[in-house]
Amino acid sequence: MEKPYYTMVELAELMSMSTKGLHNALHNETFPIPTYKLGKFRVADKQVVSYYFEQKRLEGFNKFTTKN
């Protein structure tokens, strides 16, 4: 069974960040995707991450359609 979440290492890689940069953004509450504790690990739900990227994609499309 595939796990339904990303670890912090996986999430940092997906976001093109270092893990230290990700931890700093989480600590400073500037990271845009919510994460949660799962046992002793912090993780991000894959569907939530996917939704975040979908919203960014739609923002990009809207820039093209509302320019005129």
N, CA, C and O atoms as a printed pandas DataFrame, in Angstrom:
     atom_number atom_name residue_name chain_id  residue_number  x_coord  y_coord  z_coord
0              1         N          MET        A               1    0.841   -1.191    0.000
1              2        CA          MET        A               1    0.000    0.000    0.000
2              3         C          MET        A               1    0.884    1.251    0.000
3              4         O          MET        A               1    1.834    1.371    0.773
4              5         N          GLU        A               2    0.543    2.149   -0.870
5              6        CA          GLU        A               2    1.284    3.409   -0.943
6              7         C          GLU        A               2    0.868    4.314    0.205
7              8         O          GLU        A               2   -0.317    4.436    0.516
8              9         N          LYS        A               3    1.842    4.940    0.825
9             10        CA          LYS        A               3    1.524    5.835    1.942
10            11         C          LYS        A               3    0.848    7.105    1.423
11            12         O          LYS        A               3    1.208    7.595    0.353
12            13         N          PRO        A               4   -0.128    7.650    2.166
13            14        CA          PRO        A               4   -0.891    8.811    1.704
14            15         C          PRO        A               4   -0.264   10.152    2.072
15            16         O          PRO        A               4   -0.936   11.183    2.032
16            17         N          TYR        A               5    1.005   10.145    2.428
17            18        CA          TYR        A               5    1.655   11.379    2.861
18            19         C          TYR        A               5    3.085   11.447    2.347
19            20         O          TYR        A               5    3.676   10.447    1.941
20            21         N          TYR        A               6    3.621   12.669    2.380
21            22        CA          TYR        A               6    5.029   12.904    2.075
22            23         C          TYR        A               6    5.778   13.125    3.384
23            24         O          TYR        A               6    5.278   13.794    4.289
24            25         N          THR        A               7    6.969   12.565    3.477
25            26        CA          THR        A               7    7.835   12.885    4.603
26            27         C          THR        A               7    8.414   14.278    4.365
27            28         O          THR        A               7    8.254   14.840    3.281
28            29         N          MET        A               8    9.070   14.826    5.354
29            30        CA          MET        A               8    9.660   16.150    5.194
30            31         C          MET        A               8   10.776   16.126    4.143
31            32         O          MET        A               8   10.956   17.104    3.418
32            33         N          VAL        A               9   11.513   15.040    4.056
33            34        CA          VAL        A               9   12.567   14.928    3.032
34            35         C          VAL        A               9   11.926   14.925    1.652
35            36         O          VAL        A               9   12.393   15.624    0.753
36            37         N          GLU        A              10   10.868   14.152    1.474
37            38        CA          GLU        A              10   10.178   14.087    0.181
38            39         C          GLU        A              10    9.541   15.432   -0.172
39            40         O          GLU        A              10    9.602   15.878   -1.318
40            41         N          LEU        A              11    8.931   16.066    0.823
41            42        CA          LEU        A              11    8.284   17.356    0.586
42            43         C          LEU        A              11    9.316   18.428    0.231
43            44         O          LEU        A              11    9.083   19.236   -0.668
44            45         N          ALA        A              12   10.434   18.440    0.918
45            46        CA          ALA        A              12   11.494   19.405    0.608
46            47         C          ALA        A              12   11.976   19.220   -0.822
47            48         O          ALA        A              12   12.178   20.192   -1.549
48            49         N          GLU        A              13   12.158   17.970   -1.219
49            50        CA          GLU        A              13   12.600   17.694   -2.588
50            51         C          GLU        A              13   11.550   18.150   -3.598
51            52         O          GLU        A              13   11.886   18.755   -4.617
52            53         N          LEU        A              14   10.302   17.866   -3.322
53            54        CA          LEU        A              14    9.214   18.262   -4.209
54            55         C          LEU        A              14    9.140   19.779   -4.362
55            56         O          LEU        A              14    8.836   20.281   -5.444
56            57         N          MET        A              15    9.416   20.501   -3.290
57            58        CA          MET        A              15    9.352   21.961   -3.293
58            59         C          MET        A              15   10.688   22.604   -3.673
59            60         O          MET        A              15   10.816   23.828   -3.638
60            61         N          SER        A              16   11.676   21.795   -4.034
61            62        CA          SER        A              16   13.026   22.285   -4.379
62            63         C          SER        A              16   13.639   23.105   -3.256
63            64         O          SER        A              16   14.196   24.181   -3.476
64            65         N          MET        A              17   13.522   22.572   -2.055
65            66        CA          MET        A              17   14.068   23.222   -0.870
66            67         C          MET        A              17   15.005   22.241   -0.168
67            68         O          MET        A              17   14.948   21.033   -0.396
68            69         N          SER        A              18   15.858   22.780    0.681
69            70        CA          SER        A              18   16.613   21.903    1.568
70            71         C          SER        A              18   15.696   21.515    2.731
71            72         O          SER        A              18   14.716   22.205    3.013
72            73         N          THR        A              19   16.016   20.428    3.392
73            74        CA          THR        A              19   15.185   20.054    4.547
74            75         C          THR        A              19   15.311   21.096    5.651
75            76         O          THR        A              19   14.348   21.358    6.371
76            77         N          LYS        A              20   16.481   21.685    5.785
77            78        CA          LYS        A              20   16.671   22.744    6.790
78            79         C          LYS        A              20   15.804   23.956    6.445
79            80         O          LYS        A              20   15.177   24.541    7.327
80            81         N          GLY        A              21   15.766   24.330    5.174
81            82        CA          GLY        A              21   14.913   25.440    4.751
82            83         C          GLY        A              21   13.446   25.149    5.002
83            84         O          GLY        A              21   12.696   26.037    5.407
84            85         N          LEU        A              22   13.027   23.904    4.764
85            86        CA          LEU        A              22   11.640   23.517    5.032
86            87         C          LEU        A              22   11.341   23.612    6.516
87            88         O          LEU        A              22   10.308   24.154    6.909
88            89         N          HIS        A              23   12.238   23.090    7.343
89            90        CA          HIS        A              23   12.020   23.161    8.791
90            91         C          HIS        A              23   11.974   24.613    9.270
91            92         O          HIS        A              23   11.176   24.955   10.143
92            93         N          ASN        A              24   12.824   25.459    8.703
93            94        CA          ASN        A              24   12.798   26.883    9.075
94            95         C          ASN        A              24   11.470   27.521    8.681
95            96         O          ASN        A              24   10.890   28.278    9.459
96            97         N          ALA        A              25   10.984   27.218    7.473
97            98        CA          ALA        A              25    9.701   27.779    7.021
98            99         C          ALA        A              25    8.553   27.294    7.899
99           100         O          ALA        A              25    7.636   28.058    8.202
100          101         N          LEU        A              26    8.598   26.042    8.305
101          102        CA          LEU        A              26    7.556   25.527    9.200
102          103         C          LEU        A              26    7.624   26.213   10.558
103          104         O          LEU        A              26    6.600   26.600   11.121
104          105         N          HIS        A              27    8.831   26.358   11.074
105          106        CA          HIS        A              27    9.006   27.010   12.373
106          107         C          HIS        A              27    8.538   28.471   12.332
107          108         O          HIS        A              27    7.923   28.962   13.279
108          109         N          ASN        A              28    8.835   29.148   11.235
109          110        CA          ASN        A              28    8.451   30.559   11.085
110          111         C          ASN        A              28    7.013   30.733   10.605
111          112         O          ASN        A              28    6.539   31.856   10.432
112          113         N          GLU        A              29    6.323   29.612   10.392
113          114        CA          GLU        A              29    4.934   29.603    9.930
114          115         C          GLU        A              29    4.765   30.326    8.595
115          116         O          GLU        A              29    3.775   31.026    8.382
116          117         N          THR        A              30    5.741   30.150    7.698
117          118        CA          THR        A              30    5.672   30.770    6.372
118          119         C          THR        A              30    5.490   29.729    5.266
119          120         O          THR        A              30    5.354   30.086    4.096
120          121         N          PHE        A              31    5.487   28.459    5.627
121          122        CA          PHE        A              31    5.312   27.406    4.628
122          123         C          PHE        A              31    3.837   27.330    4.255
123          124         O          PHE        A              31    2.985   27.265    5.141
124          125         N          PRO        A              32    3.516   27.337    2.964
125          126        CA          PRO        A              32    2.115   27.466    2.540
126          127         C          PRO        A              32    1.268   26.196    2.631
127          128         O          PRO        A              32    0.049   26.261    2.479
128          129         N          ILE        A              33    1.888   25.052    2.875
129          130        CA          ILE        A              33    1.145   23.786    2.905
130          131         C          ILE        A              33    1.092   23.281    4.343
131          132         O          ILE        A              33    2.128   23.188    5.001
132          133         N          PRO        A              34   -0.101   22.955    4.841
133          134        CA          PRO        A              34   -0.185   22.450    6.210
134          135         C          PRO        A              34    0.457   21.070    6.356
135          136         O          PRO        A              34    0.379   20.234    5.456
136          137         N          THR        A              35    1.082   20.856    7.491
137          138        CA          THR        A              35    1.681   19.568    7.826
138          139         C          THR        A              35    1.132   19.141    9.178
139          140         O          THR        A              35    0.528   19.938    9.897
140          141         N          TYR        A              36    1.346   17.888    9.511
141          142        CA          TYR        A              36    0.885   17.401   10.807
142          143         C          TYR        A              36    1.825   16.330   11.322
143          144         O          TYR        A              36    2.613   15.757   10.569
144          145         N          LYS        A              37    1.729   16.068   12.625
145          146        CA          LYS        A              37    2.553   15.053   13.254
146          147         C          LYS        A              37    1.893   13.691   13.072
147          148         O          LYS        A              37    0.687   13.536   13.262
148          149         N          LEU        A              38    2.701   12.718   12.705
149          150        CA          LEU        A              38    2.271   11.333   12.593
150          151         C          LEU        A              38    3.281   10.531   13.404
151          152         O          LEU        A              38    4.373   10.216   12.930
152          153         N          GLY        A              39    2.897   10.210   14.628
153          154        CA          GLY        A              39    3.866    9.611   15.544
154          155         C          GLY        A              39    4.946   10.619   15.852
155          156         O          GLY        A              39    4.657   11.726   16.307
156          157         N          LYS        A              40    6.203   10.243   15.607
157          158        CA          LYS        A              40    7.294   11.192   15.868
158          159         C          LYS        A              40    7.708   11.967   14.622
159          160         O          LYS        A              40    8.648   12.760   14.666
160          161         N          PHE        A              41    7.010   11.740   13.515
161          162        CA          PHE        A              41    7.363   12.384   12.254
162          163         C          PHE        A              41    6.370   13.474   11.872
163          164         O          PHE        A              41    5.194   13.405   12.230
164          165         N          ARG        A              42    6.845   14.476   11.149
165          166        CA          ARG        A              42    5.972   15.492   10.568
166          167         C          ARG        A              42    5.797   15.122    9.105
167          168         O          ARG        A              42    6.767   14.797    8.420
168          169         N          VAL        A              43    4.558   15.172    8.627
169          170        CA          VAL        A              43    4.248   14.759    7.260
170          171         C          VAL        A              43    3.267   15.744    6.638
171          172         O          VAL        A              43    2.673   16.572    7.328
172          173         N          ALA        A              44    3.109   15.638    5.322
173          174        CA          ALA        A              44    2.134   16.437    4.576
174          175         C          ALA        A              44    1.281   15.478    3.756
175          176         O          ALA        A              44    1.811   14.613    3.058
176          177         N          ASP        A              45   -0.018   15.626    3.839
177          178        CA          ASP        A              45   -0.942   14.776    3.104
178          179         C          ASP        A              45   -0.756   14.988    1.602
179          180         O          ASP        A              45   -0.710   16.127    1.137
180          181         N          LYS        A              46   -0.650   13.904    0.847
181          182        CA          LYS        A              46   -0.419   14.007   -0.599
182          183         C          LYS        A              46   -1.558   14.717   -1.308
183          184         O          LYS        A              46   -1.313   15.454   -2.263
184          185         N          GLN        A              47   -2.793   14.519   -0.872
185          186        CA          GLN        A              47   -3.927   15.192   -1.519
186          187         C          GLN        A              47   -3.901   16.689   -1.257
187          188         O          GLN        A              47   -4.251   17.478   -2.135
188          189         N          VAL        A              48   -3.491   17.088   -0.061
189          190        CA          VAL        A              48   -3.385   18.513    0.267
190          191         C          VAL        A              48   -2.288   19.159   -0.577
191          192         O          VAL        A              48   -2.469   20.262   -1.093
192          193         N          VAL        A              49   -1.152   18.478   -0.720
193          194        CA          VAL        A              49   -0.055   18.990   -1.551
194          195         C          VAL        A              49   -0.517   19.106   -2.998
195          196         O          VAL        A              49   -0.239   20.102   -3.666
196          197         N          SER        A              50   -1.217   18.096   -3.475
197          198        CA          SER        A              50   -1.737   18.120   -4.840
198          199         C          SER        A              50   -2.701   19.281   -5.031
199          200         O          SER        A              50   -2.666   19.951   -6.063
200          201         N          TYR        A              51   -3.557   19.527   -4.052
201          202        CA          TYR        A              51   -4.507   20.638   -4.120
202          203         C          TYR        A              51   -3.770   21.972   -4.170
203          204         O          TYR        A              51   -4.161   22.868   -4.917
204          205         N          TYR        A              52   -2.709   22.107   -3.380
205          206        CA          TYR        A              52   -1.900   23.332   -3.387
206          207         C          TYR        A              52   -1.355   23.606   -4.794
207          208         O          TYR        A              52   -1.439   24.731   -5.287
208          209         N          PHE        A              53   -0.799   22.575   -5.437
209          210        CA          PHE        A              53   -0.251   22.755   -6.781
210          211         C          PHE        A              53   -1.353   23.021   -7.797
211          212         O          PHE        A              53   -1.142   23.782   -8.742
212          213         N          GLU        A              54   -2.504   22.423   -7.626
213          214        CA          GLU        A              54   -3.632   22.682   -8.530
214          215         C          GLU        A              54   -4.072   24.143   -8.417
215          216         O          GLU        A              54   -4.378   24.778   -9.427
216          217         N          GLN        A              55   -4.105   24.677   -7.195
217          218        CA          GLN        A              55   -4.481   26.076   -7.012
218          219         C          GLN        A              55   -3.467   27.003   -7.668
219          220         O          GLN        A              55   -3.847   27.999   -8.284
220          221         N          LYS        A              56   -2.190   26.690   -7.545
221          222        CA          LYS        A              56   -1.148   27.488   -8.193
222          223         C          LYS        A              56   -1.285   27.411   -9.716
223          224         O          LYS        A              56   -1.097   28.408  -10.414
224          225         N          ARG        A              57   -1.613   26.231  -10.219
225          226        CA          ARG        A              57   -1.823   26.047  -11.652
226          227         C          ARG        A              57   -2.976   26.918  -12.135
227          228         O          ARG        A              57   -2.876   27.572  -13.173
228          229         N          LEU        A              58   -4.072   26.926  -11.377
229          230        CA          LEU        A              58   -5.225   27.742  -11.749
230          231         C          LEU        A              58   -4.902   29.230  -11.697
231          232         O          LEU        A              58   -5.380   29.997  -12.532
232          233         N          GLU        A              59   -4.093   29.644  -10.720
233          234        CA          GLU        A              59   -3.660   31.043  -10.651
234          235         C          GLU        A              59   -2.904   31.410  -11.926
235          236         O          GLU        A              59   -3.098   32.493  -12.479
236          237         N          GLY        A              60   -2.051   30.514  -12.383
237          238        CA          GLY        A              60   -1.302   30.756  -13.618
238          239         C          GLY        A              60   -2.226   30.877  -14.817
239          240         O          GLY        A              60   -2.057   31.777  -15.640
240          241         N          PHE        A              61   -3.206   29.978  -14.927
241          242        CA          PHE        A              61   -4.176   30.053  -16.019
242          243         C          PHE        A              61   -4.976   31.349  -15.963
243          244         O          PHE        A              61   -5.252   31.955  -16.999
244          245         N          ASN        A              62   -5.342   31.772  -14.773
245          246        CA          ASN        A              62   -6.133   32.997  -14.625
246          247         C          ASN        A              62   -5.374   34.226  -15.096
247          248         O          ASN        A              62   -5.984   35.182  -15.574
248          249         N          LYS        A              63   -4.059   34.213  -14.967
249          250        CA          LYS        A              63   -3.265   35.344  -15.445
250          251         C          LYS        A              63   -3.383   35.492  -16.959
251          252         O          LYS        A              63   -3.350   36.608  -17.478
252          253         N          PHE        A              64   -3.521   34.374  -17.668
253          254        CA          PHE        A              64   -3.677   34.427  -19.110
254          255         C          PHE        A              64   -5.091   34.846  -19.496
255          256         O          PHE        A              64   -5.265   35.597  -20.456
256          257         N          THR        A              65   -6.083   34.386  -18.784
257          258        CA          THR        A              65   -7.466   34.645  -19.178
258          259         C          THR        A              65   -7.968   36.007  -18.731
259          260         O          THR        A              65   -8.924   36.515  -19.317
260          261         N          THR        A              66   -7.365   36.619  -17.718
261          262        CA          THR        A              66   -7.840   37.923  -17.251
262          263         C          THR        A              66   -6.963   39.070  -17.717
263          264         O          THR        A              66   -7.193   40.215  -17.328
264          265         N          LYS        A              67   -5.966   38.791  -18.539
265          266        CA          LYS        A              67   -5.071   39.842  -19.023
266          267         C          LYS        A              67   -5.759   40.801  -19.983
267          268         O          LYS        A              67   -5.443   41.991  -19.994
268          269         N          ASN        A              68   -6.669   40.319  -20.767
269          270        CA          ASN        A              68   -7.325   41.167  -21.789
270          271         C          ASN        A              68   -8.449   41.967  -21.229
271          272         O          ASN        A              68   -9.093   42.722  -21.959
